[in-house]
Structure formats: structure tokens, C-alpha cells
């Protein structure tokens, strides 16, 4: 008999799906496929528990909530519910701990309180006899600045909040974390600057609650049979125990299974949670999940206690036939967790195996057995499942609530499967009964998304690899909401170039309760000197940097507190270009000036046709430089290293304005590879406007070069007797060029820049042979 699925209908869906499988050959792992494996990783040991630092609105206002209005629900018939569970045990593969009860609490069921800093709405909800209570909140649209708190009035450290906006998943609906009390208090705070126009309604409805009729305790009330082994008595398995959590979820009732954190080959501590698909098979159920850590005894066979929990959980992928689900935890993880290692190698017959699990939702246990080929209840047999027989007489067993728990090689402690089904509703009465575990090697090669890719490098954003200053990713102005991901094992670095007078504003927005993100701005790679920083404990970090004379490439470092593992954020880069508009152009002198048009608007007319530009007459996303000629001679202006398609124009007016503007005195597109080059006759002391634009509106960066007068002979690059050119191109210049061949040697790249000294530079040198 099977003992772990929700009900007979769902059980029949699984059997139907299994019967529909005609062939498994297309998804079998080849016998000679390379083995992928990890051996586990330890996370940060000490993480501050955020709930301990939450100040409730009533506490901050010194408001004593007496004679609270309350919504009361009577007790449930526990004996009848336990009888239902006993009767349904043949079908269930998960363990029920609670039932759902309607509440529909709105504003009229609570009371408003006036305080110095704003208004507080509060109410109590009482479910008589509930050992643990979760509230289902719908219709959430909490305005900016307001916040919602749900907590245990007898233990305010048992709190969920502040809850904001549309809830944890920003869809207006969420389940709170478990409050370990039959009485739950709700506080909604509206600060003074939000009160105006708010009214007496509340922007949410508490539609129902989850009532735990079973206690989260030891073996009482039929919780876990007498044949189980306390995991704390086996310290060699502490790592695996620290990776294993009790997984609670809502699906027509409150149920529990087991899940474990999976290591990646990069050991980057991505919080992947592995469990059974018959426990959590879609994102709707995943978003109701709560995983409890360290629910175990403190000493061998001692009294158990439960640690902190995670509630911001989403579904990544799953498969009902192979019975796996991969979930992602988004909120801040507690310290002391472990990520289990795994292997895609199929253990041989007779392999000693170990399970760590939460049988019947009780505290953590450990079972010892032997892995064999074949299966006893899994669809597809040994193609999809491992069979495990338990060591008799005292090796332990698994039962309802153990579903999703890992099975490990005893020699390497590597996971190779997760529990699917068994054949008896009372394992302690029949410890010789075998159980089936879904094959991890089959899970590893599944697609949509490719699980092997996820487990190779972990989850990150599209800017990777940007983990160091040396690999900083160039980033353009804009807002990035991928989400961006930063990890304790992988900082994020971005490169941003500013011209003289540019103002840079950087903002990172995130939920501080999911991980504390900080920012620094560096002007040199490898230097710890910080130009600007933002390291608060709020939900966003921001700073402003104004560029002084010249241009600088800055390096933005985004990182998380050393006690956190992973956090998600949005990043906004805003550059107010000092030379975006004609008339505010930055002065450029003879020589080289780095620039960027990223973030620029168009502030000048299209060409009348005098430039003869191909395709169109547009000069878009333009920036401006003011040039005061230091000579009466020919001025040459060039951009030969642009990463976009630039157009150049020069004007002998302060600012040309359409209509009727004068034509440029010089303009160009494409005269040198990677850019443009133009020349015009200049008078010493006269002011000229130099315009850098794009032919297609796509911005970019490059270097503006200005030479006043006849430029020095570019091929005269060496002198055997002095560091200066000698006025002729000769064998010494040839030797200098050859010494820099294939590099980006400064001075030797005399042709249009290609970032390498090559045959084009050699041809230019030979063409200039002789006196300059």
C-alpha cells in the first residue's frame, strides 16, 4: 500500500501518467555518460534573525492593545480528522497536519488607533486549539509607506512583516509564515504622509486560515513511530541534517513533506530546494510553502525544537513521472545551513544507503538501508526509481512526511534520489517493506530549463561573468529588473564612464529582509579606496557622483552582507550628461578625450544635405564639446575606436538651431575604421562646437582626438639615441613596430586603430619611409 499522495484522484492521475509512457529510451541516461557530482558546501555560520529586529507599529507608538476586537473560530474535531487521515493513509504520500477555515476578515472586524506617527488598524483572529496558524491574505494593494504585520501576541518575535505592496510575490495574494499560537494578531500601519485620502478601509482581505490540528512536537498524537532513529545521535551526518528541512505547504489543507538544499558544481550557495513533485508540483503550491530548519533534538534522543523558516519560495521545474521538483528560496536563509552533495552515478546493487527525513512531520530522523535495482511502487520501475530495503531490526524506516527526502550513499554522503512511495501505511509495524526513490541521474538530464545547467553554475543574471573589477560589465543608463542577482560567492561589478561635469545617480532596490545589499564606487581596479558608497540597512541603496575635470571610468561594486548567501535587486543607472545639450558642452583641448553618448538625447538639427551622409541626414543621441583653437592652422578631429556608428560635425557658431541653421564647417562618417575623421581651418582663439552623434540613434563610447596644426609624422616612433622621434622614418622605427607586432603597443599602432599592431601599420610605416 502506498502511504504518501494527497488523495485517490491525484493518485490515479499519477498512475494514468505512468501508463501513458510508452518508451523511456529517449530520456534514459547513457551508461557511458560522464559523471557529474558535488560533495556539498557549508553556508555562513552566523546570520542575524531578522524577526528579532522587527519593531511592531504598536510598540513603536507605545500603544497597548487591550480589549482587541477579535474574530473567533471554534475548535475542530481532532479525533474525526485523525480518523480521516488513518482511512486515507492508503492513498496519501504526504502527511496532513492542518485544515483550512474561512475567515473573510475586513476593516469592520478591526479597530483604528490614532498615534503620533500615523494610524494603526488591528484585530485578533482566534482558532481554538490551533497549534500553528497561517493566514491567507488576498486583494493586497498596500500603498507605499504603509505596512502590515502578523504575529503572536504572546511572543512578538514570532512575526511576519513588514508586508508591503502586493505581498511577497507582488500578485496581491500570499500566505503568512506560521504563527505558533491559536491567537494571531494583525496590525496595519499607515504613516501620516499616507493617511490623507486613505479612508477607514484596509487594502487587503484575510480570506481563510490554516489550522494545525497536529502539534509540531515529538512522537505524541501518532507523530512518527517508535522505530525511528534520532539524527542527532549520528554526528557524522550533521552536514546532511543541516541541509534538510520540514516542508509545509497548502493544497486543500496543510501538509508536510521533506526537502533539502542542493549544492551546485560551482558551490555558489544558490538556494535550490529539492523535493518530491507529489508534494509541490507547481508554482501555485510552491508560493504557499514554508520550510522549517533545524527541527531536531539538541542532544541525542532529547527534546526537539524548531528553528527559523523561509517562506518566499517559487517553483523552477518538476516532473510527475520522475517525481521531482526543484524550488528556489528567495528570502534570507538562516546561518548554519549546508548544501548537500550529489552524484549522477547510479549506485550498484547492495550499496549502503542513508535517508534523513521528517517522518509524519515529526523532528528529523535518520534511516539506514541498502539500495537495489527495481521498484515496488514507482511507475516505470528501475528506469525511474531506486528500491531501498531498510536494515533490520533497528535501521529505521520512512513514512508519510518523509516524501521528498534524499537518499544518500553511506560512503560519500552524496544524494542519488528522493523519496516517492512505499508499500505500507504503518512502516514501524512492517519495517521489512521497501520504498522507492526517484533517480537523481534522471532528474539531472531533464530540460525546460536544463537542470544540469542550473546545477552547474547556479542561478544568476545576464551580466555574468562580472564577479571582479577586472571583469566589470559595461552598463548603460536605464533600469534593470531581470532580477539582478548577487551572491556571497559572486559579487557584481559594472563599468561606467563619465565625462567632465556628468552626474551619475545609482540606485539598487531590494527587500532588505531577503538579504542586505550594499554598493561602492571605485575609480581604480584593485584599490580599496572608495569614491562613494551606500551601506544602509534599508530597502534601497543610492548615491550621486559628479565628475570633475576630464573623463573617468568608474567601477560599481554591488555586494551582500557577509552573513547572507544570495539576494535579488533592481538596478537603476542614471547619467545626467553635462554635454548633452549644445551650450553646455564640455571644453575639449588638443589631445585625447574619452566620451560616451550613452544616456544622451538629440539636441541639434539634422544635416541639410551638405555633409553627404549615406542613408540619412540624421545626427541623433548627440553630445557637444567646445573647442578653443590654440593655433591658426588645420584642426583634425577624429574618432577611430568607437563601439557604435558615429557621425562628426563642427560648427563655427555657439549653437546651431533649426530652422535656418548654418551648415557644419566640417563633418564626416566612416573615414577611419571604427569612426569618423574631419578637418577644418581654425583661427587661434576662436570657439568651435564639435558634435558627436549617431547615424541610427544607437549610442556608444570612444575617444575624441584633436590635433591643431600639421600632426607629427605618425610613423616616426623610435629613436636610437633619445626617447623622442628623430624626424625621419627609418630602420629603428621598423624595429620598434616589429617589437610590438600582434599587441596593442602604444605608438606602434600608426594606422587607423584596430587594437593590434598588424600589416596595416607596417604598410603605413613603409609608405612614410624617409624624412617627415
CORBEL-V781249 format. One record per residue. N is the residue number from 1. RES is the residue in three letters. SS is DSSP state (a for helix, b for strand, c for the rest). Layout:
# CORBEL-V781249
n;res;ss
N;RES;SS
N;RES;SS
This chain:
# CORBEL-V781249
n;res;ss
1;UNK;c
2;UNK;c
3;UNK;c
4;UNK;c
5;UNK;c
6;UNK;c
7;UNK;c
8;UNK;a
9;UNK;a
10;UNK;a
11;UNK;a
12;UNK;a
13;UNK;a
14;UNK;a
15;UNK;a
16;UNK;a
17;UNK;a
18;UNK;a
19;UNK;a
20;UNK;c
21;UNK;c
22;UNK;c
23;UNK;c
24;UNK;c
25;UNK;a
26;UNK;a
27;UNK;a
28;UNK;c
29;UNK;c
30;UNK;c
31;UNK;c
32;UNK;c
33;UNK;c
34;UNK;c
35;UNK;c
36;UNK;c
37;UNK;b
38;UNK;c
39;UNK;c
40;UNK;c
41;UNK;b
42;UNK;b
43;UNK;c
44;UNK;c
45;UNK;c
46;UNK;c
47;UNK;c
48;UNK;c
49;UNK;c
50;UNK;a
51;UNK;a
52;UNK;a
53;UNK;a
54;UNK;c
55;UNK;c
56;UNK;c
57;UNK;a
58;UNK;a
59;UNK;a
60;UNK;a
61;UNK;c
62;UNK;c
63;UNK;c
64;UNK;c
65;UNK;c
66;UNK;c
67;UNK;c
68;UNK;c
69;UNK;c
70;UNK;b
71;UNK;b
72;UNK;b
73;UNK;b
74;UNK;c
75;UNK;c
76;UNK;c
77;UNK;c
78;UNK;a
79;UNK;a
80;UNK;a
81;UNK;a
82;UNK;a
83;UNK;a
84;UNK;a
85;UNK;a
86;UNK;a
87;UNK;a
88;UNK;a
89;UNK;c
90;UNK;c
91;UNK;c
92;UNK;c
93;UNK;c
94;UNK;c
95;UNK;b
96;UNK;b
97;UNK;b
98;UNK;b
99;UNK;b
100;UNK;b
101;UNK;b
102;UNK;b
103;UNK;b
104;UNK;b
105;UNK;b
106;UNK;c
107;UNK;a
108;UNK;a
109;UNK;a
110;UNK;c
111;UNK;b
112;UNK;b
113;UNK;b
114;UNK;b
115;UNK;c
116;UNK;c
117;UNK;c
118;UNK;b
119;UNK;b
120;UNK;b
121;UNK;b
122;UNK;b
123;UNK;b
124;UNK;b
125;UNK;b
126;UNK;b
127;UNK;b
128;UNK;c
129;UNK;c
130;UNK;c
131;UNK;c
132;UNK;c
133;UNK;b
134;UNK;b
135;UNK;b
136;UNK;b
137;UNK;b
138;UNK;b
139;UNK;c
140;UNK;c
141;UNK;c
142;UNK;c
143;UNK;c
144;UNK;c
145;UNK;c
146;UNK;c
147;UNK;b
148;UNK;b
149;UNK;b
150;UNK;b
151;UNK;b
152;UNK;b
153;UNK;c
154;UNK;c
155;UNK;b
156;UNK;b
157;UNK;b
158;UNK;b
159;UNK;b
160;UNK;b
161;UNK;b
162;UNK;b
163;UNK;b
164;UNK;c
165;UNK;c
166;UNK;c
167;UNK;c
168;UNK;c
169;UNK;c
170;UNK;c
171;UNK;c
172;UNK;c
173;UNK;c
174;UNK;b
175;UNK;b
176;UNK;c
177;UNK;c
178;UNK;c
179;UNK;b
180;UNK;c
181;UNK;c
182;UNK;c
183;UNK;b
184;UNK;b
185;UNK;b
186;UNK;b
187;UNK;b
188;UNK;b
189;UNK;b
190;UNK;b
191;UNK;b
192;UNK;a
193;UNK;a
194;UNK;a
195;UNK;a
196;UNK;c
197;UNK;c
198;UNK;c
199;UNK;c
200;UNK;c
201;UNK;c
202;UNK;c
203;UNK;c
204;UNK;c
205;UNK;b
206;UNK;b
207;UNK;b
208;UNK;b
209;UNK;b
210;UNK;b
211;UNK;b
212;UNK;b
213;UNK;c
214;UNK;c
215;UNK;c
216;UNK;c
217;UNK;c
218;UNK;c
219;UNK;c
220;UNK;a
221;UNK;a
222;UNK;a
223;UNK;c
224;UNK;c
225;UNK;c
226;UNK;c
227;UNK;c
228;UNK;c
229;UNK;b
230;UNK;b
231;UNK;a
232;UNK;a
233;UNK;a
234;UNK;c
235;UNK;a
236;UNK;a
237;UNK;a
238;UNK;a
239;UNK;a
240;UNK;a
241;UNK;a
242;UNK;a
243;UNK;a
244;UNK;b
245;UNK;b
246;UNK;b
247;UNK;b
248;UNK;b
249;UNK;b
250;UNK;b
251;UNK;c
252;UNK;c
253;UNK;c
254;UNK;b
255;UNK;b
256;UNK;b
257;UNK;b
258;UNK;b
259;UNK;b
260;UNK;b
261;UNK;b
262;UNK;b
263;UNK;c
264;UNK;c
265;UNK;c
266;UNK;c
267;UNK;c
268;UNK;c
269;UNK;c
270;UNK;c
271;UNK;c
272;UNK;b
273;UNK;b
274;UNK;b
275;UNK;b
276;UNK;c
277;UNK;c
278;UNK;c
279;UNK;c
280;UNK;c
281;UNK;c
282;UNK;c
283;UNK;a
284;UNK;a
285;UNK;a
286;UNK;a
287;UNK;c
288;UNK;c
289;UNK;c
290;UNK;b
291;UNK;b
292;UNK;b
293;UNK;b
294;UNK;c
295;UNK;c
296;UNK;b
297;UNK;b
298;UNK;c
299;UNK;c
300;UNK;c
301;UNK;c
302;UNK;c
303;UNK;c
304;UNK;b
305;UNK;b
306;UNK;c
307;UNK;c
308;UNK;c
309;UNK;b
310;UNK;b
311;UNK;c
312;UNK;c
313;UNK;b
314;UNK;b
315;UNK;b
316;UNK;b
317;UNK;b
318;UNK;b
319;UNK;b
320;UNK;c
321;UNK;c
322;UNK;c
323;UNK;c
324;UNK;b
325;UNK;b
326;UNK;b
327;UNK;b
328;UNK;b
329;UNK;b
330;UNK;c
331;UNK;c
332;UNK;c
333;UNK;c
334;UNK;c
335;UNK;c
336;UNK;c
337;UNK;c
338;UNK;b
339;UNK;b
340;UNK;b
341;UNK;c
342;UNK;b
343;UNK;b
344;UNK;c
345;UNK;c
346;UNK;c
347;UNK;c
348;UNK;c
349;UNK;c
350;UNK;c
351;UNK;b
352;UNK;b
353;UNK;b
354;UNK;b
355;UNK;b
356;UNK;b
357;UNK;b
358;UNK;c
359;UNK;a
360;UNK;a
361;UNK;a
362;UNK;c
363;UNK;c
364;UNK;c
365;UNK;b
366;UNK;b
367;UNK;b
368;UNK;b
369;UNK;b
370;UNK;b
371;UNK;b
372;UNK;b
373;UNK;c
374;UNK;c
375;UNK;c
376;UNK;c
377;UNK;c
378;UNK;c
379;UNK;c
380;UNK;c
381;UNK;a
382;UNK;a
383;UNK;a
384;UNK;c
385;UNK;b
386;UNK;b
387;UNK;b
388;UNK;b
389;UNK;b
390;UNK;b
391;UNK;c
392;UNK;c
393;UNK;c
394;UNK;c
395;UNK;c
396;UNK;c
397;UNK;c
398;UNK;c
399;UNK;c
400;UNK;c
401;UNK;c
402;UNK;c
403;UNK;c
404;UNK;c
405;UNK;c
406;UNK;b
407;UNK;b
408;UNK;b
409;UNK;b
410;UNK;c
411;UNK;c
412;UNK;c
413;UNK;c
414;UNK;c
415;UNK;b
416;UNK;b
417;UNK;b
418;UNK;b
419;UNK;b
420;UNK;b
421;UNK;b
422;UNK;b
423;UNK;c
424;UNK;c
425;UNK;c
426;UNK;c
427;UNK;a
428;UNK;a
429;UNK;a
430;UNK;c
431;UNK;c
432;UNK;c
433;UNK;c
434;UNK;c
435;UNK;b
436;UNK;b
437;UNK;b
438;UNK;b
439;UNK;b
440;UNK;a
441;UNK;a
442;UNK;a
443;UNK;a
444;UNK;a
445;UNK;c
446;UNK;c
447;UNK;c
448;UNK;c
449;UNK;c
450;UNK;c
451;UNK;a
452;UNK;a
453;UNK;a
454;UNK;a
455;UNK;a
456;UNK;a
457;UNK;a
458;UNK;c
459;UNK;c
460;UNK;c
461;UNK;c
462;UNK;c
463;UNK;c
464;UNK;c
465;UNK;c
466;UNK;c
467;UNK;c
468;UNK;c
469;UNK;a
470;UNK;a
471;UNK;a
472;UNK;c
473;UNK;b
474;UNK;b
475;UNK;c
476;UNK;c
477;UNK;c
478;UNK;b
479;UNK;b
480;UNK;b
481;UNK;b
482;UNK;b
483;UNK;b
484;UNK;b
485;UNK;b
486;UNK;b
487;UNK;b
488;UNK;c
489;UNK;c
490;UNK;b
491;UNK;c
492;UNK;b
493;UNK;b
494;UNK;b
495;UNK;b
496;UNK;b
497;UNK;b
498;UNK;b
499;UNK;c
500;UNK;c
501;UNK;c
502;UNK;c
503;UNK;b
504;UNK;b
505;UNK;b
506;UNK;b
507;UNK;b
508;UNK;b
509;UNK;b
510;UNK;c
511;UNK;c
512;UNK;a
513;UNK;a
514;UNK;a
515;UNK;c
516;UNK;c
517;UNK;b
518;UNK;b
519;UNK;b
520;UNK;b
521;UNK;b
522;UNK;b
523;UNK;c
524;UNK;c
525;UNK;c
526;UNK;c
527;UNK;c
528;UNK;c
529;UNK;c
530;UNK;c
531;UNK;c
532;UNK;b
533;UNK;b
534;UNK;b
535;UNK;c
536;UNK;c
537;UNK;c
538;UNK;c
539;UNK;c
540;UNK;b
541;UNK;b
542;UNK;b
543;UNK;b
544;UNK;b
545;UNK;b
546;UNK;b
547;UNK;c
548;UNK;c
549;UNK;c
550;UNK;c
551;UNK;c
552;UNK;b
553;UNK;b
554;UNK;b
555;UNK;b
556;UNK;b
557;UNK;b
558;UNK;b
559;UNK;b
560;UNK;b
561;UNK;c
562;UNK;c
563;UNK;c
564;UNK;c
565;UNK;c
566;UNK;b
567;UNK;b
568;UNK;b
569;UNK;b
570;UNK;b
571;UNK;b
572;UNK;b
573;UNK;b
574;UNK;b
575;UNK;b
576;UNK;b
577;UNK;c
578;UNK;c
579;UNK;c
580;UNK;c
581;UNK;c
582;UNK;c
583;UNK;c
584;UNK;c
585;UNK;c
586;UNK;b
587;UNK;b
588;UNK;c
589;UNK;c
590;UNK;c
591;UNK;b
592;UNK;b
593;UNK;b
594;UNK;b
595;UNK;b
596;UNK;b
597;UNK;c
598;UNK;c
599;UNK;c
600;UNK;c
601;UNK;c
602;UNK;c
603;UNK;c
604;UNK;c
605;UNK;c
606;UNK;c
607;UNK;c
608;UNK;c
609;UNK;c
610;UNK;c
611;UNK;c
612;UNK;c
613;UNK;c
614;UNK;c
615;UNK;c
616;UNK;c
617;UNK;c
618;UNK;c
619;UNK;c
620;UNK;b
621;UNK;b
622;UNK;b
623;UNK;b
624;UNK;b
625;UNK;b
626;UNK;b
627;UNK;b
628;UNK;b
629;UNK;c
630;UNK;c
631;UNK;c
632;UNK;c
633;UNK;b
634;UNK;b
635;UNK;b
636;UNK;b
637;UNK;b
638;UNK;b
639;UNK;b
640;UNK;c
641;UNK;c
642;UNK;c
643;UNK;c
644;UNK;c
645;UNK;c
646;UNK;b
647;UNK;b
648;UNK;b
649;UNK;b
650;UNK;b
651;UNK;b
652;UNK;c
653;UNK;c
654;UNK;c
655;UNK;c
656;UNK;c
657;UNK;c
658;UNK;c
659;UNK;c
660;UNK;c
661;UNK;c
662;UNK;c
663;UNK;c
664;UNK;c
665;UNK;c
666;UNK;b
667;UNK;b
668;UNK;b
669;UNK;c
670;UNK;c
671;UNK;c
672;UNK;b
673;UNK;c
674;UNK;c
675;UNK;b
676;UNK;b
677;UNK;b
678;UNK;b
679;UNK;b
680;UNK;b
681;UNK;b
682;UNK;b
683;UNK;c
684;UNK;c
685;UNK;c
686;UNK;c
687;UNK;b
688;UNK;b
689;UNK;b
690;UNK;b
691;UNK;b
692;UNK;b
693;UNK;b
694;UNK;b
695;UNK;c
696;UNK;c
697;UNK;c
698;UNK;c
699;UNK;c
700;UNK;c
701;UNK;b
702;UNK;b
703;UNK;b
704;UNK;b
705;UNK;b
706;UNK;b
707;UNK;b
708;UNK;b
709;UNK;c
710;UNK;c
711;UNK;c
712;UNK;c
713;UNK;c
714;UNK;c
715;UNK;c
716;UNK;c
717;UNK;c
718;UNK;c
719;UNK;c
720;UNK;c
721;UNK;c
722;UNK;c
723;UNK;c
724;UNK;c
725;UNK;c
726;UNK;c
727;UNK;c
728;UNK;b
729;UNK;b
730;UNK;c
731;UNK;a
732;UNK;a
733;UNK;a
734;UNK;a
735;UNK;a
736;UNK;a
737;UNK;a
738;UNK;a
739;UNK;a
740;UNK;c
741;UNK;c
742;UNK;c
743;UNK;c
744;UNK;c
745;UNK;c
746;UNK;c
747;UNK;c
748;UNK;c
749;UNK;c
750;UNK;c
751;UNK;c
752;UNK;c
753;UNK;c
754;UNK;c
755;UNK;c
756;UNK;c
757;UNK;c
758;UNK;c
759;UNK;a
760;UNK;a
761;UNK;a
762;UNK;a
763;UNK;a
764;UNK;a
765;UNK;a
766;UNK;a
767;UNK;a
768;UNK;c
769;UNK;c
770;UNK;b
771;UNK;b
772;UNK;c
